Structures are given as C-alpha cells and as structure tokens.
C-alpha cells in the first residue's frame, strides 16, 4: 500500500474509484446529488453509497462514505473511514483510488493526512503469509486530494505511512506462528533491524544470560527447546536528548508451563509476545522518523513450555536484581521475565520506563477490548500516556497502585511471590513489576484485552493481532519531544 497527496479536486480526478467523505450537516456537491436520490446518502457514520457516474464525472466509480456530524469528527473518524475506503477498493480490485473530503477540513491538514495514511495501510492489512493458494492482491495506491493544503497534508501522510507500516510489522510478529516466531527469531529480527535502520543492537543468548544472572528469563524459558533471548535495541545515544526505555514481554508461546492452560484457544497464545512486537514496531518507527531522543527497546523473549526441565510451582527464582521470587503459578510468567528487563533498564538512568505486556486475564475482564490498563509510579507520565491514547484511539485506563495491594505480593519464604490471587489481578501484577524499577518514572501497560481481537473493534483492525501500542508510543514520544523543547 502506497499513499500520496495531490492538490487537485476529487471530482476532477479521472480515477477507477473516487471516495468522497461527507458529513450529515453539509450538502453534497451538485454533481453528486444529481447521481442519487434524496436520502440515499445522508452522511451518517459508516453509510456507504457506490455510484457510477457514466461520464458525468471523470471517475468510473464514486464511493460516498458518511462520517457523521462535522463537529464530532476526530482523527480516528478519518482513520476508520480511510480503512473502509481501502477495503472497498480491494473488493473492487482497483489498483489506485482517490479520496477527498467534502467541505473544510475539521482537522489540521497534517493530522488529516496522517490519519488517512494510517487508516489506508492498516485497513488493507491481511495476514495470509501461509496460504499456499492465496491470490496476491493488487498493490494499492491511495491518493489524498487535499487541494490547497496538499503540501502540509503530505508531511502528515508521510508520517502516518511510517507509523502504519511499523504497526503492520508488529501485527506480523504477533500473528506469526510459534514454530517460526521463537526467541531466536526475535533476536535475529532485531539484528536485521539494526543493520537496516542504524540501531545499536545487543542479543544475549542462553550462555550469556547464565553468565550475567538473568534468572527470571532463564527460569521461564528452561522448559523449552527454544532457548531464551534478551534483546536491546538503541536509537540515538545517551546525552542526545532524554533516555526513554521501552520494555516488552516476549513470550513467543505460552502454554502456561506446568500450570498448563486449557486447550481451548491455546493456539492464540502465539500472541503473548505482543508487548515485544509493539517495542519492535515502535523502534522501527522512531528510527525512520528520526525522533530526537535516546530510545532503548528491551525485549525479554522466552517460550513457556511444560517438560521435565520446566520450572515448577514452589520453585524459588533469583532474578537479575538479586530479589527472589516464589513461584506459585508458572502461568504468571510474563512478570518474571519483565522483572529482569525492568531492572536492566535502570542501567540507562532513564527519564521514563514504559513496559507493555499481555499480562493478565483480569484486565480483559475489567476493560474488555476497548482499553489497555495503565498503572505506574508517576502521574505526569501517566497523564501523557492517557493523552496519547486519546489522540491515537489506543486508549488506556488508569488503575491504582495503592499500598494495600502490595501485601498481596509478599512471600513468607522469598522477597515476592508471582501471583496475588484472583482479586485485583491486574493491579497486583503491576505491584510485582514496581519492585524492579527503582525510583525511575515508570508506567505499565497491560494490553491483554487489546492486543488480539476475534471481532475488530475498529474498521482498520482485522481478526488477530492489532499491533496495539506502536501508535500510542510514537505519539507519546513525540509529545515528550515537544515537552522537552
């Protein structure tokens, strides 16, 4: 999918498909109203009307997409409408289509352009890599007709295209089968990214993890033939702007280990590395956007399997920090690998640490597929992430980390235990993580309910991995740049 901008009028475009976004409270252009009956195209959200001008307009087909009331239009309105346009273009098997808006832009042209590109790329996304009989879809070219605002809109389109491709990259990783997307695969992917994007990359294998004392990652991964990896990707350098650490849970397949999960839907546990996928996608985006920050992406990669070598309930693990953990449930493994990653992040003396993880079923029960859970130790950081979530429609909802919850994670025989029981599970998991971040500003994003969807919540999603977190992180980092300036 390619996206570009032209300065001409949509109704003058000689296109196989022209797409006009229109609202409930603005009249359609006269040449368009002549093609349909009153009431056929009211502008209400998601209403689609396909017209055939038959020579009355240069376009062969004209698709009208309603986007609701003008006063309610947001970037996500445009993003979703652009996704609908891309999907309809795929159905009609056209290779190029033009999109325009009827009326004055209710958003800044750059914002509109970015949303157009993101919706177009993500709306056309499909994961069909392993279908041997698949028909290769035609390469789509989406053109935004932006009139006099073309030059400004083009900057937004370029930015949106980079961010959307990074999100699609994260989707590919999380959708990938566990027999391919292993910890070693993630390590090799990071090395290739380093060569391609100029990132400084370090990948630690099992002997190096043993030598350096990564007890959490080693314990979780010891039951699998696919050995764990610890991955660090750096954009920029220390002193070149503030240092930000992004830490991703990279459980490439999660059976639950000895505390094995039910068989139903276990196939979906290939997505338990969606936090890591978001970090990979964000690192690609910040490199291509040349974000003026020192950004460190940390991925804790392991496969959680049951075997004679697997870690057991009742085991005591000594993590990289030296703190010990009593294992009560081997399916509470994400927090154990993150303990090593979060403690390692302190070496960079960061201005902020943000971790992303498909950590708990509890957050799925609490928030469903509409928001990620946010917990942390710094309200300013939390507020920035909340604002970034609203701007990108990758919403987060803050939960408390009150002192009372900490008692649930105290162990009688170790420093911590790895589960605090059924109640408040998303919060007690975050309490566990908080023990490994020191005094650095930190936020935890539990994306378990938003990383994978059976039924898309927004039009630019498809069944499976959503790539959640990439657009949120990039928006937050850009806001961080602005705040520093």
Secondary structure by P-SEA (a helix, b strand, c coil): ccccccccccccccccbbbbbbcccccccaaaaaacccccccccccbbbbbbccccccccbbbbbbbcccccccaaaaaaaaaaaaaaaaaacccbbbbbbcccccccaaaaaaaaaaaaaaaaccccccccccccccbbbbbbbcccaaaaaaaaaaaaaaaaaaaaaaaaaaacccccccaaaaaaaaaaaaaacccbbbbbcaaaaaaacaaaaaaaaccccbbbbbbbbbcccccccbbbbbbbbcccccccccccccccccccccccaaaaaaaaaaaaaaaaaccccbbbbbbbbbbbbbcccccccccccccccccccccccccccaaaaaaaaaaaaccccccbbbbbccccccccccccccbbbbbcccaaaaaaaaaaaaaacbbbbbbbbccccccccccccccccccccccaaaaaaaaaaaaccccccccccccccccccccccccccccccccccaaaaaaaaaaaaaaac
